[in-house]
Amino acid sequence: MVEKKQLNVRIPADLYEKMESSGKTQVAIIEDALRKYFDSDKVVDATKKIEDLQKEVIQLTERISSKDNEIRVVNESLGRAYDHAREWREAFNSMNDKVKSLLPSPEEIQKKAWWQFWKK
């Protein structure tokens, strides 16, 4: 059994009349009122926590947006790097084709000595 303490209170007559006409016992009404009063601190704490969480959500949303912008910039930079690499690869292939066109054919290699290939 829960230990109970006695409390003597003086209240205004209009509140007393409302208590008497409510159909509940005076003890039950006072207990309910006190519980609601002390539980309201929890509501205030919960409201404060909700406000703090909302602020944190806003901050995190802003950070996400900032990171999204950074990712977009990096992706654009990577795209440019890929384009440059493709251009370099195409230039290399073009130069490679030119060098291959200057090389003697296998038949010429068989007919001439190495020092004669570039002789005109």
C-alpha positions in Angstrom: 0.0 0.0 0.0 1.2 3.5 -0.8 2.0 5.7 2.1 -0.3 8.7 2.3 0.3 12.1 4.0 -2.4 14.4 5.3 -2.8 17.9 3.9 -5.0 20.7 5.2 -5.9 23.3 2.7 -8.1 26.4 2.6 -9.7 27.1 -0.7 -12.2 29.7 -2.0 -15.8 28.9 -1.5 -16.6 28.8 -5.2 -14.0 26.1 -5.8 -15.3 24.1 -2.8 -18.9 24.2 -4.2 -17.6 23.0 -7.6 -15.8 20.1 -5.8 -18.9 19.2 -4.0 -21.1 19.2 -7.1 -18.5 17.3 -9.3 -19.5 13.8 -7.9 -15.9 13.0 -7.1 -14.3 12.9 -3.6 -12.3 15.8 -2.5 -9.2 13.7 -2.1 -9.6 12.4 -5.7 -10.0 15.9 -7.1 -7.0 17.3 -5.2 -4.8 14.3 -6.1 -5.8 14.7 -9.8 -5.0 18.4 -9.6 -1.6 17.9 -8.0 -0.7 15.1 -10.5 -1.6 17.4 -13.4 0.3 20.2 -11.9 3.5 18.2 -11.4 3.1 16.3 -14.7 2.9 19.7 -16.5 6.6 20.0 -15.7 7.1 16.9 -17.8 5.1 18.4 -20.6 7.2 21.6 -20.5 10.4 19.5 -20.5 9.0 17.4 -23.4 8.1 20.6 -25.3 11.6 22.0 -24.7 13.1 18.7 -26.0 10.8 18.8 -29.0 11.9 22.4 -29.8 15.6 21.4 -29.4 15.0 18.5 -31.7 13.3 20.7 -34.3 16.3 23.1 -34.2 18.7 20.1 -34.6 16.6 18.8 -37.5 16.9 22.3 -39.2 20.6 22.4 -38.6 21.1 18.9 -40.0 18.9 19.7 -43.0 21.1 22.7 -43.7 24.3 20.5 -43.4 22.8 17.9 -45.7 22.0 20.7 -48.2 25.6 22.0 -47.9 27.0 18.5 -48.4 24.7 18.0 -51.4 26.1 21.1 -52.9 29.7 19.9 -52.2 28.8 16.5 -53.8 27.4 18.3 -56.9 30.6 20.4 -57.3 32.8 17.3 -56.9 30.7 15.4 -59.5 31.0 18.3 -61.9 34.7 18.4 -61.3 34.9 14.6 -61.9 32.9 15.0 -65.1 35.4 17.6 -66.4 38.3 15.3 -65.4 36.7 12.4 -67.3 36.3 14.7 -70.3 40.0 15.7 -70.1 41.1 12.1 -69.8 39.0 11.1 -72.8 40.6 14.0 -74.8 44.1 12.9 -73.8 43.2 9.3 -74.6 42.0 10.4 -78.1 45.1 12.5 -78.6 47.3 9.5 -77.5 45.5 7.2 -79.9 45.9 9.7 -82.7 49.6 10.0 -82.0 50.0 6.3 -81.7 48.3 5.9 -85.1 50.7 8.4 -86.6 53.7 6.6 -85.1 52.5 3.3 -86.4 52.1 4.7 -89.9 55.8 5.7 -89.8 57.0 2.3 -88.8 58.2 0.0 -91.6 56.1 -3.0 -92.6 57.2 -6.5 -91.7 58.2 -7.1 -95.3 60.4 -4.0 -95.3 62.0 -5.2 -92.1 63.0 -8.4 -93.8 64.5 -6.6 -96.9 66.4 -3.8 -95.3 68.9 -3.5 -92.5 67.9 -1.4 -89.5 70.0 1.7 -90.5 68.4 1.9 -93.9 64.8 2.4 -92.8 65.0 6.2 -92.6 67.4 6.7 -95.4 65.8 8.4 -98.4 
